[in-house]
Amino acid sequence: MGKLWYLAAFALAVFASSALAQENAATADVDALLSRFSEDADHFTQTDGAALYRTTCQACHMEDAQGDAGVGAHPPLTGNSKIMSKHFVAGVILTGYRGMPGFSSMMSDAQVAELTNYVRTHFGNDYPDPITVNEVADLRPPENN
């Protein structure tokens, strides 16, 4: 009985050590991902619409902007009449909408404008009236201090 208990304790120690190593590796992966934002990991560093889409939107709205159905459905960004309004799109990016979080604290006005204009001119969308940085600034919600 003594040897069996010893082997079980040894196996548990090895398992715990392995789990800790995996947790440390996962933490390193998260840290690497966060470094894609900025030094303080609170802001996106991408400046063009395509890069911002890939980093911010693509995981939910898909690479082709067709959206995703099922649990936690994500609406398509192509063939969606709401995309006609540049103010709606920028407002959603800033403040969120239904289950989507807002990104006002993580993106500058210029980044929101770039992303809005990218979505409205790609994926089969062809809206010629771009939003300006000043228009985004006017839509930005006040900061909660």
C-alpha positions in Angstrom: 0.0 0.0 0.0 2.9 2.4 0.8 4.4 2.1 -2.7 1.0 2.7 -4.4 0.4 5.8 -2.4 3.9 7.1 -3.2 3.3 6.4 -7.0 0.0 8.2 -6.8 1.5 11.2 -5.1 4.4 11.3 -7.6 1.9 11.1 -10.5 -0.1 14.0 -9.0 3.0 16.1 -8.6 4.1 15.5 -12.2 0.5 16.3 -13.4 0.5 19.5 -11.4 3.9 20.5 -12.7 2.7 19.9 -16.3 -0.5 21.9 -15.7 1.5 24.8 -14.4 3.9 24.7 -17.4 0.8 24.7 -19.7 -0.7 27.6 -17.8 2.6 29.6 -18.1 2.7 28.9 -21.8 -0.9 30.1 -22.2 -0.1 33.2 -20.3 2.9 33.8 -22.6 0.5 33.4 -25.6 -1.9 36.0 -24.2 0.9 38.4 -23.5 2.1 38.0 -27.1 -1.4 38.7 -28.3 -1.8 41.7 -26.1 1.5 43.1 -27.4 -0.2 43.5 -30.8 -2.3 46.3 -29.3 0.2 48.8 -27.7 2.7 49.1 -24.9 -0.1 49.5 -22.4 -2.3 46.9 -24.1 -5.3 49.2 -24.0 -5.3 50.4 -27.5 -5.1 48.9 -31.0 -2.0 49.9 -32.9 -3.3 49.1 -36.4 -4.1 52.2 -38.4 -5.6 51.0 -41.7 -9.2 49.7 -42.0 -8.2 46.2 -43.3 -5.8 45.5 -40.4 -8.3 46.8 -37.9 -11.0 44.6 -39.4 -8.8 41.5 -39.2 -7.8 42.3 -35.6 -11.1 43.5 -34.3 -14.1 42.3 -36.3 -13.1 39.2 -38.3 -13.3 36.7 -35.4 -17.0 37.3 -35.1 -18.2 38.7 -38.5 -15.9 36.2 -40.4 -13.2 36.9 -43.0 -15.8 37.5 -45.7 -18.1 39.6 -43.4 -20.9 37.1 -43.9 -21.4 36.9 -40.1 -22.1 33.8 -38.1 -25.4 32.2 -37.2 -26.1 30.1 -34.1 -25.5 30.8 -30.5 -24.3 34.4 -30.2 -25.1 35.1 -33.8 -23.1 37.9 -35.4 -24.8 39.8 -38.2 -23.3 40.0 -41.7 -21.7 43.3 -42.7 -22.5 42.7 -46.4 -26.0 43.1 -47.7 -26.9 44.7 -44.4 -29.0 47.9 -44.9 -27.7 49.3 -41.6 -24.2 49.7 -43.2 -25.7 52.5 -45.4 -25.4 54.8 -42.4 -21.8 55.7 -41.7 -22.9 57.2 -38.3 -24.6 53.9 -37.3 -21.4 51.9 -38.2 -19.1 54.3 -36.3 -21.5 54.4 -33.4 -21.6 50.7 -33.1 -17.8 50.5 -33.2 -17.6 53.1 -30.5 -20.4 52.0 -28.1 -21.2 48.5 -29.1 -24.6 47.0 -30.0 -26.5 44.2 -28.3 -23.8 41.6 -27.6 -20.9 43.4 -29.3 -18.6 45.4 -27.1 -17.7 49.0 -27.8 -14.2 50.0 -28.7 -14.2 53.7 -27.9 -11.6 53.3 -25.2 -9.3 51.2 -27.5 -9.5 53.1 -30.8 -8.8 56.7 -31.8 -11.2 58.7 -33.9 -8.9 58.1 -36.9 -9.0 54.3 -36.3 -12.8 54.3 -36.0 -13.1 56.3 -39.2 -10.7 54.0 -41.1 -12.6 50.9 -39.9 -16.0 52.4 -40.7 -14.9 53.4 -44.2 -13.3 50.0 -44.8 -16.5 48.1 -43.9 -18.6 50.4 -46.0 -16.4 50.0 -49.1 -15.6 46.3 -49.0 -17.4 43.0 -48.8 -19.8 44.0 -51.6 -20.6 47.3 -49.9 -20.0 50.4 -52.0 -21.1 53.5 -50.1 -19.2 56.5 -51.4 -19.7 58.9 -48.4 -16.8 58.3 -46.0 -17.0 59.4 -42.4 -14.5 61.9 -41.2 -12.4 61.9 -38.1 -14.4 65.0 -36.9 -17.7 63.2 -37.3 -16.4 60.3 -35.3 -15.3 62.7 -32.6 -18.8 64.1 -32.4 -20.2 60.6 -32.0 -17.7 59.6 -29.3 -19.4 59.0 -25.9 -18.1 61.0 -23.0 -15.5 59.2 -20.9 -16.5 57.8 -17.5 -13.9 59.1 -15.1 
